[in-house]
Amino acid sequence: MLRRERPENAGEAAGPVIAQAAPAGGSADKDESLVGEVEGWLKKLDHNLPDAYTSLAKIASTKVTIQQWEAAMALVRNPLGSLVSRKYAASEAMKEVPGMPGVEGMIYQFSSEYMEKKEAVETVILIKEGGRWKPAGYYIK
């Protein structure tokens, strides 16, 4: 179950797909300080795909090349047009990230609006790597 929290605005463009995952049911323990970090990564995704790629957790970046990443992002995001708005919507702790046995994670969702898609949900999955939370998956619905 995702916890609903206060909305926060950001305003640039949306993000592409690298991995798909859904909440795996964990505690609804949310770290408020990570919202800003996730928003910062989404801005990288909006404006600097290579930088967003190099910020990924190694488990994600070793499964897809930068060329595959950029192609997937273009395929998913270009039809949406420019980002109009993005607001933090919910988050949840996961005891185990789908497809990553034994790896705990956090899932963050944002309600987004694009020029060509008025209602979208962006989801970012974070895992801990080297003591820091790093993006390991992203999808948009």
C-alpha positions in Angstrom: 0.0 0.0 0.0 1.4 3.4 -1.0 1.1 6.3 1.4 -0.3 9.5 0.0 1.6 12.6 1.0 1.7 16.3 0.3 2.0 17.2 -3.4 5.2 18.9 -4.5 5.6 20.7 -7.8 8.5 20.3 -10.2 8.3 21.5 -13.8 10.3 20.2 -16.7 9.9 17.0 -18.7 9.0 13.4 -17.9 11.0 10.2 -17.9 11.5 6.9 -19.8 11.5 3.2 -19.0 14.4 1.0 -17.9 12.7 -1.5 -15.6 9.2 -2.3 -14.6 8.3 -3.1 -11.1 5.3 -2.8 -8.8 5.1 -2.4 -5.1 5.9 -5.7 -3.4 4.2 -4.9 -0.2 6.4 -3.7 2.6 6.0 -1.3 5.4 4.7 2.2 4.5 7.9 3.7 5.9 8.8 6.7 3.8 12.0 8.8 4.0 10.9 12.4 3.2 14.4 13.4 2.5 14.5 11.1 -0.6 11.7 12.9 -2.4 14.0 15.8 -3.4 16.7 13.3 -4.5 14.2 11.4 -6.7 12.9 14.7 -8.1 16.5 15.6 -8.9 17.0 12.4 -10.8 13.8 12.8 -12.7 15.0 16.3 -13.8 18.2 14.6 -15.1 16.0 12.2 -16.9 14.1 15.2 -18.4 17.2 17.1 -19.5 20.3 14.9 -19.5 19.8 11.2 -20.2 23.5 10.3 -20.0 23.7 11.9 -16.5 20.5 10.1 -15.5 22.0 6.8 -16.8 25.3 7.2 -14.9 23.3 7.9 -11.7 21.6 4.5 -11.9 22.4 1.7 -9.5 25.0 -0.7 -11.0 22.4 -3.5 -11.0 20.4 -1.5 -13.5 23.1 0.1 -15.6 24.7 -3.3 -16.2 21.5 -4.7 -17.7 21.1 -2.0 -20.3 23.6 0.1 -22.3 23.4 3.8 -22.6 22.3 3.4 -26.2 19.5 1.1 -25.2 18.5 3.4 -22.3 18.3 6.5 -24.6 16.3 4.5 -27.2 13.8 3.3 -24.6 13.4 6.7 -23.2 12.8 8.2 -26.6 10.3 5.5 -27.5 8.3 6.0 -24.2 8.7 9.7 -23.6 8.7 11.5 -27.0 5.1 10.8 -27.7 4.1 12.4 -24.4 5.4 15.8 -25.4 6.8 18.3 -22.9 6.3 18.0 -19.2 3.6 20.4 -17.8 3.8 19.4 -14.2 5.0 16.7 -11.8 3.8 16.3 -8.2 5.0 13.8 -5.6 2.1 11.5 -4.9 3.1 8.5 -2.8 5.9 6.2 -1.6 6.4 2.8 0.0 9.2 0.7 1.4 9.6 -2.7 -0.3 11.1 -5.7 1.6 12.2 -7.1 -1.7 12.3 -5.4 -5.1 10.7 -7.6 -7.8 13.3 -9.3 -9.9 16.0 -8.6 -7.3 16.0 -11.3 -4.6 17.1 -10.1 -1.2 17.3 -6.5 -2.2 15.2 -4.0 -0.2 14.0 -0.8 -1.9 11.8 2.2 -1.9 9.2 3.1 -4.5 8.2 6.7 -5.3 5.3 7.8 -7.4 4.6 11.1 -9.0 1.5 12.4 -10.7 2.6 14.0 -13.9 1.0 15.9 -16.8 2.4 16.1 -20.3 1.3 18.1 -23.3 0.0 14.9 -25.0 -0.9 12.9 -21.8 -2.9 14.7 -19.2 -2.6 12.1 -16.5 0.5 10.0 -16.0 2.0 8.2 -13.1 5.8 8.1 -13.0 7.3 5.4 -10.7 11.0 5.3 -9.5 12.4 2.4 -7.7 15.4 3.0 -5.4 17.8 0.5 -3.9 20.6 1.1 -1.5 24.1 0.8 -3.0 27.3 1.8 -1.2 25.2 3.3 1.6 23.2 5.6 -0.8 19.8 5.2 -2.4 20.1 5.0 -6.2 17.5 4.6 -8.9 17.2 1.0 -10.1 14.0 1.2 -12.1 11.6 3.6 -13.7 8.4 3.4 -15.6 5.5 5.6 -16.6 1.9 4.7 -17.0 
